[in-house]
Amino acid sequence: MRTRIVRQVCRDALEDAVLMGCDEQQFLMVLADLVAQLKNPYPPRE
């Protein structure tokens, strides 16, 4: 269920970006870079 929500948020952001004139492939690359840079704020479980 949460995957669906995240997917919809990303899809909405892509649609907004394209409507504002952004290049689709560039936006997808930026989005992928943002996701790749995410850090887990919680310490690992032992």
HELIX and SHEET records of a PDB file:
HELIX    1   1 ARG A    2  LEU A   19  1                                  18    
HELIX    2   2 GLU A   24  ALA A   36  1                                  13    
END                                                                             
